[in-house]
């Protein structure tokens, strides 16, 4: 556990969040905003305003918690670079928490009676990702008919095997119940990040600053993957 407050933020989805937490992970203050493609312009300004609101000096921050995705390229690139830069400048530990883990943890608090969740995320304009709690991912190429159609429901049922679906940023492209649960779970994303991050710090498991990398759902055209291959995003059919 750190001796100072924690600063947490996540830029993996269209709604970015930032939060200040006590060393034990209790949420003290938070903010959320629709980021669009303006992460680079807004993130530090939002963090600075949050620190002022919480009456916390940046120099007093004892640790950084950042969501690592899966998410879109622009948001995650800015979020991870900012988190790593702050951790290095302040000389404090950093913890990367998969956004999927935090969202599903928040969903479990929203729907405690349900057992087992899986996450649906967009992967470009046409594809979706079906992500299990352990990170195993299946790409759903295109959308067979409208969301909630018999074909789509059968496809998701086969993958989900009884899991409760949590859909984020998929309005009109996922079952309404999954989209609704995703919206409610995202409200608790900041608190979940702080709880998970503080637990890792208390257990002495900070992330390696140099090795902390984002988990992208898609790469822009021509951006090289770690394998050296060129990854191309799909166009809408």
C-alpha positions as CSV (number, residue, x, y, z in Angstrom):
1,X,0.0,0.0,0.0
2,X,1.3,3.5,-0.8
3,X,1.6,6.3,1.7
4,X,-0.2,8.8,-0.6
5,X,-3.4,9.0,-2.5
6,X,-3.9,7.1,-5.7
7,X,-4.5,8.7,-9.1
8,X,-6.4,6.4,-11.5
9,X,-7.7,6.9,-15.1
10,X,-8.9,4.9,-18.0
11,X,-9.1,6.0,-21.6
12,X,-10.0,2.7,-23.3
13,X,-13.7,3.5,-24.1
14,X,-15.5,6.5,-25.5
15,X,-16.1,7.7,-21.9
16,X,-12.9,8.5,-20.2
17,X,-12.7,8.4,-16.4
18,X,-10.3,9.7,-13.8
19,X,-10.4,9.3,-10.0
20,X,-8.6,10.0,-6.8
21,X,-8.5,7.3,-4.2
22,X,-7.2,6.7,-0.7
23,X,-4.2,4.4,-0.4
24,X,-6.6,1.6,0.5
25,X,-8.5,2.1,-2.7
26,X,-11.5,3.9,-1.4
27,X,-12.9,6.3,-4.0
28,X,-12.5,10.0,-3.0
29,X,-13.4,11.9,-6.1
30,X,-14.0,11.1,-9.8
31,X,-14.8,12.6,-13.1
32,X,-16.0,11.2,-16.4
33,X,-16.3,12.8,-19.9
34,X,-17.0,11.8,-23.5
35,X,-13.6,11.9,-24.9
36,X,-14.1,11.2,-28.6
37,X,-10.7,11.6,-30.2
38,X,-9.6,14.5,-27.8
39,X,-7.7,12.4,-25.2
40,X,-4.5,14.2,-25.9
41,X,-6.1,17.6,-25.4
42,X,-8.2,16.9,-22.4
43,X,-6.7,14.2,-20.2
44,X,-4.2,16.2,-18.3
45,X,-6.5,19.2,-18.0
46,X,-9.2,16.9,-16.5
47,X,-6.8,15.2,-14.1
48,X,-5.5,18.7,-13.0
49,X,-9.1,19.9,-12.3
50,X,-9.8,16.7,-10.4
51,X,-6.8,17.1,-8.2
52,X,-7.9,20.7,-7.5
53,X,-11.4,19.5,-6.6
54,X,-10.1,16.8,-4.3
55,X,-7.5,19.2,-2.8
56,X,-4.7,16.9,-3.6
57,X,-1.3,18.1,-4.7
58,X,0.2,16.2,-7.7
59,X,3.4,15.8,-5.7
60,X,1.5,14.0,-2.9
61,X,0.2,11.3,-5.2
62,X,1.6,7.9,-4.1
63,X,0.7,5.7,-7.0
64,X,-0.8,5.6,-10.5
65,X,-3.5,3.1,-11.7
66,X,-4.3,3.0,-15.4
67,X,-6.6,0.9,-17.5
68,X,-4.8,-1.0,-20.2
69,X,-7.8,-2.0,-22.4
70,X,-8.8,-3.6,-24.6
71,X,-9.6,-0.3,-26.3
72,X,-9.2,2.0,-29.2
73,X,-5.7,3.0,-30.3
74,X,-5.8,6.8,-29.8
75,X,-7.3,6.7,-26.3
76,X,-5.1,3.9,-24.9
77,X,-1.9,5.3,-26.5
78,X,-2.5,8.7,-24.8
79,X,-3.6,7.2,-21.5
80,X,-0.7,4.8,-21.1
81,X,1.9,7.4,-22.1
82,X,0.4,9.9,-19.7
83,X,0.3,7.4,-16.8
84,X,3.9,6.2,-17.4
85,X,5.1,9.8,-17.7
86,X,3.5,10.8,-14.4
87,X,4.8,7.7,-12.6
88,X,8.3,8.3,-13.8
89,X,8.3,12.0,-13.0
90,X,6.8,11.5,-9.5
91,X,8.9,8.4,-8.8
92,X,5.8,6.4,-7.7
93,X,4.7,2.9,-8.6
94,X,2.3,2.3,-11.4
95,X,-0.3,-0.5,-11.8
96,X,-1.9,-1.5,-15.1
97,X,-5.3,-3.0,-14.7
98,X,-7.1,-4.5,-17.7
99,X,-10.2,-2.4,-18.5
100,X,-12.1,-5.6,-19.1
101,X,-11.3,-6.8,-15.5
102,X,-12.5,-3.5,-14.0
103,X,-15.7,-3.3,-16.1
104,X,-16.6,-6.9,-15.2
105,X,-15.9,-6.3,-11.6
106,X,-18.2,-3.3,-11.7
107,X,-20.9,-5.3,-13.5
108,X,-20.7,-8.0,-10.7
109,X,-21.5,-5.2,-8.1
110,X,-24.4,-3.9,-10.2
111,X,-25.8,-7.4,-10.7
112,X,-24.6,-9.4,-7.7
113,X,-27.2,-12.1,-8.2
114,X,-25.8,-13.1,-11.6
115,X,-22.9,-15.5,-11.9
116,X,-20.4,-15.2,-14.7
117,X,-20.0,-12.3,-17.1
118,X,-18.4,-11.7,-20.5
119,X,-17.6,-8.5,-22.2
120,X,-18.5,-7.3,-25.7
121,X,-16.5,-4.4,-27.2
122,X,-16.4,-2.8,-30.7
123,X,-13.4,-3.6,-32.8
124,X,-13.7,-1.0,-35.6
125,X,-16.9,-0.1,-37.4
126,X,-18.0,-3.6,-38.2
127,X,-16.4,-6.2,-35.9
128,X,-16.9,-6.9,-32.2
129,X,-14.8,-8.7,-29.6
130,X,-16.3,-11.3,-27.2
131,X,-14.0,-11.3,-24.2
132,X,-14.1,-13.8,-21.4
133,X,-13.0,-12.9,-17.8
134,X,-9.6,-14.5,-18.3
135,X,-8.9,-12.5,-21.4
136,X,-9.7,-15.1,-24.0
137,X,-11.0,-13.2,-27.0
138,X,-13.2,-14.2,-30.0
139,X,-13.5,-11.8,-33.0
140,X,-17.1,-11.5,-34.3
141,X,-16.5,-10.3,-37.8
142,X,-19.4,-8.1,-38.9
143,X,-22.8,-8.1,-37.5
144,X,-25.2,-10.8,-38.7
145,X,-28.5,-8.8,-39.0
146,X,-29.6,-6.3,-36.4
147,X,-28.6,-6.6,-32.8
148,X,-31.0,-9.0,-31.1
149,X,-31.8,-10.9,-34.3
150,X,-32.2,-14.6,-34.1
151,X,-28.8,-15.2,-35.8
152,X,-27.0,-12.8,-33.6
153,X,-28.6,-14.1,-30.4
154,X,-27.7,-17.7,-31.3
155,X,-24.2,-16.7,-32.1
156,X,-23.7,-14.9,-28.8
157,X,-25.5,-17.7,-26.9
158,X,-23.0,-20.3,-28.3
159,X,-20.1,-18.2,-27.2
160,X,-21.5,-17.1,-23.9
161,X,-22.5,-20.5,-22.6
162,X,-24.8,-19.0,-20.0
163,X,-22.7,-15.9,-19.2
164,X,-24.2,-12.5,-18.7
165,X,-23.2,-10.2,-21.5
166,X,-21.8,-6.7,-20.7
167,X,-21.6,-4.5,-23.8
168,X,-19.7,-1.2,-23.9
169,X,-19.8,1.3,-26.8
170,X,-22.1,-1.0,-28.8
171,X,-25.4,0.8,-28.9
172,X,-27.4,-0.8,-31.7
173,X,-24.8,-3.5,-32.2
174,X,-25.5,-5.7,-29.1
175,X,-28.5,-6.9,-27.2
176,X,-30.2,-4.1,-25.3
177,X,-29.9,-5.8,-22.0
178,X,-26.1,-6.1,-22.5
179,X,-25.8,-2.4,-23.5
180,X,-27.8,-1.4,-20.4
181,X,-25.7,-3.4,-18.1
182,X,-22.5,-2.0,-19.7
183,X,-23.7,1.5,-19.1
184,X,-24.5,0.8,-15.5
185,X,-21.2,-1.0,-15.0
186,X,-19.2,1.8,-16.5
187,X,-20.5,4.1,-13.8
188,X,-18.4,2.0,-11.3
189,X,-15.3,1.7,-13.5
190,X,-13.3,4.3,-11.5
191,X,-14.0,2.7,-8.2
192,X,-13.2,-0.7,-9.6
193,X,-9.8,0.5,-11.0
194,X,-8.9,1.9,-7.6
195,X,-9.9,-1.2,-5.7
196,X,-8.0,-3.5,-8.0
197,X,-5.0,-1.3,-8.3
198,X,-4.6,-0.7,-4.6
199,X,-4.8,-4.5,-4.0
200,X,-2.0,-5.0,-6.4
201,X,0.1,-2.4,-4.7
202,X,-0.7,-3.8,-1.2
203,X,0.5,-7.2,-2.4
204,X,3.8,-5.7,-3.7
205,X,2.9,-6.3,-7.4
206,X,3.4,-2.9,-9.2
207,X,3.7,-3.1,-13.0
208,X,7.0,-2.8,-14.7
209,X,7.1,0.7,-16.1
210,X,9.0,-0.2,-19.3
211,X,6.9,-3.4,-19.9
212,X,3.5,-1.9,-19.4
213,X,1.7,-1.9,-22.8
214,X,-1.8,-1.2,-24.0
215,X,-4.1,-3.8,-25.3
216,X,-5.6,-2.5,-28.6
217,X,-8.8,-3.9,-30.1
218,X,-7.7,-2.8,-33.5
219,X,-4.7,-1.0,-35.0
220,X,-4.8,1.8,-37.5
221,X,-3.8,1.0,-41.1
222,X,-0.1,0.3,-41.4
223,X,0.7,0.2,-37.7
224,X,3.1,-2.7,-37.0
225,X,2.2,-5.3,-34.4
226,X,4.9,-6.7,-32.1
227,X,5.3,-9.6,-34.4
228,X,6.4,-7.2,-37.2
229,X,3.4,-7.9,-39.3
230,X,1.3,-5.0,-40.6
231,X,-2.2,-5.0,-39.0
232,X,-5.0,-3.6,-41.1
233,X,-8.3,-2.4,-39.7
234,X,-11.5,-3.7,-41.4
235,X,-13.7,-1.4,-43.4
236,X,-17.5,-1.4,-43.0
237,X,-18.9,-3.6,-45.7
